[in-house]
Amino acid sequence: MPRVLIVDDQKDVRAMVAIVLRVNHYDVVEAESGAAGLKAFGEATFDAAIVDIFLADTSGVDVMATIRERAPGFPIVAVSGMTALDFIGEAPGLADVICLQKPFRPNDLLQALQKAQAAAGGELSAAV
């Protein structure tokens, strides 16, 4: 069962994403801040991460960059309620991050995870 890290400071968004993933046979770890997400990433093995760009404690871009420093090419889906997703491709090491704008449908989330894994050269085994 693929394990996905969700980093989002909005509890309701984290819960919705976690439910969608669990129903689709993913193991999920939730983090309510960038610091908690990086701590979790350092303590466990994950197959992908879903990271909100705008976090209360830090920039989601910084969180993604740190994840990529630790694991180059790691599958990441960036989410945001703002339209600022365009700048992700300009950030060093984040050109292949898959971007998803809130609100999104469950199937959009699952497809974004598959795209992120494909961009990293692999495939998540959970059903879409």
C-alpha positions as CSV (number, residue, x, y, z in Angstrom):
1,M,0.0,0.0,0.0
2,P,1.6,3.3,-1.1
3,R,2.2,5.8,1.7
4,V,1.5,9.5,1.1
5,L,2.4,12.5,3.3
6,I,-0.2,15.3,3.4
7,V,1.1,18.7,4.5
8,D,-1.7,21.2,4.8
9,D,-2.5,23.6,7.7
10,Q,-6.2,23.5,7.0
11,K,-7.6,20.6,9.0
12,D,-10.7,20.1,6.7
13,V,-8.6,20.0,3.6
14,R,-6.2,17.5,5.2
15,A,-9.2,15.3,6.3
16,M,-10.8,15.4,2.9
17,V,-7.6,14.4,1.1
18,A,-6.9,11.7,3.6
19,I,-10.4,10.2,3.2
20,V,-10.1,10.1,-0.6
21,L,-6.7,8.5,-0.4
22,R,-7.6,5.9,2.3
23,V,-10.7,4.9,0.3
24,N,-8.4,4.3,-2.6
25,H,-6.0,2.1,-0.7
26,Y,-3.3,4.6,0.3
27,D,-1.6,4.7,3.7
28,V,-1.8,8.3,4.8
29,V,0.2,10.4,7.3
30,E,-1.1,13.9,8.0
31,A,1.0,16.9,9.0
32,E,-0.6,20.2,10.1
33,S,2.5,22.4,9.3
34,G,5.6,22.5,7.2
35,A,7.8,21.7,10.2
36,A,5.6,18.7,11.1
37,G,5.7,17.5,7.5
38,L,9.5,17.6,7.3
39,K,9.7,15.9,10.7
40,A,7.4,13.1,9.4
41,F,9.3,12.9,6.1
42,G,12.6,12.4,8.1
43,E,11.1,9.7,10.3
44,A,9.3,7.4,7.8
45,T,9.4,6.2,4.2
46,F,6.8,7.7,1.8
47,D,5.9,7.1,-1.9
48,A,4.6,10.7,-2.5
49,A,3.7,13.9,-0.8
50,I,0.9,16.4,-1.2
51,V,2.0,19.8,0.0
52,D,0.0,23.0,0.3
53,I,2.0,26.0,-1.1
54,F,0.8,28.5,1.5
55,L,1.3,27.2,5.0
56,A,1.0,29.2,8.2
57,D,4.5,28.4,9.5
58,T,6.6,28.4,6.3
59,S,6.4,28.3,2.6
60,G,5.2,25.1,1.0
61,V,7.8,25.7,-1.8
62,D,10.5,25.6,0.9
63,V,9.0,22.3,2.3
64,M,9.0,20.8,-1.2
65,A,12.6,22.0,-1.9
66,T,13.8,20.4,1.4
67,I,12.0,17.2,0.5
68,R,13.7,17.2,-2.9
69,E,17.1,17.9,-1.3
70,R,16.7,14.8,0.8
71,A,15.2,12.7,-2.0
72,P,15.8,14.1,-5.5
73,G,13.0,13.4,-7.9
74,F,10.6,12.5,-5.1
75,P,6.9,12.6,-6.3
76,I,5.2,15.7,-5.1
77,V,1.8,17.3,-5.7
78,A,1.6,21.0,-4.9
79,V,-1.9,22.3,-4.0
80,S,-3.1,25.8,-3.5
81,G,-6.3,27.8,-3.4
82,M,-4.5,30.7,-5.0
83,T,-3.5,31.0,-8.7
84,A,0.2,31.2,-7.8
85,L,1.0,27.7,-9.0
86,D,2.7,29.0,-12.1
87,F,5.9,29.8,-10.2
88,I,6.6,26.2,-9.1
89,G,8.3,25.4,-12.5
90,E,10.7,28.3,-11.9
91,A,11.9,27.0,-8.5
92,P,15.1,25.0,-8.6
93,G,14.5,21.2,-8.5
94,L,10.7,21.6,-8.6
95,A,10.0,21.7,-12.3
96,D,8.3,18.3,-12.4
97,V,6.1,19.0,-9.3
98,I,2.5,18.4,-10.3
99,C,0.2,21.3,-9.4
100,L,-3.4,21.1,-8.4
101,Q,-5.7,24.0,-7.6
102,K,-8.2,23.9,-4.8
103,P,-11.0,23.1,-4.8
104,F,-10.4,19.8,-6.7
105,R,-12.4,16.7,-7.2
106,P,-11.2,13.4,-5.7
107,N,-10.4,12.0,-9.2
108,D,-8.3,15.0,-9.9
109,L,-6.3,14.3,-6.8
110,L,-5.7,10.7,-7.7
111,Q,-4.7,11.6,-11.2
112,A,-2.3,14.2,-9.9
113,L,-0.7,11.6,-7.7
114,Q,-0.3,9.2,-10.6
115,K,1.3,12.0,-12.7
116,A,3.7,12.9,-10.0
117,Q,4.8,9.3,-9.7
118,A,5.1,8.9,-13.5
119,A,7.2,12.1,-13.6
120,A,9.5,10.5,-10.9
121,G,9.8,7.4,-13.1
122,G,7.6,5.1,-11.1
123,E,4.0,4.1,-10.5
124,L,1.9,4.1,-7.4
125,S,0.1,0.8,-7.1
126,A,-3.2,2.1,-5.6
127,A,-6.2,2.1,-7.9
128,V,-7.4,5.3,-9.7
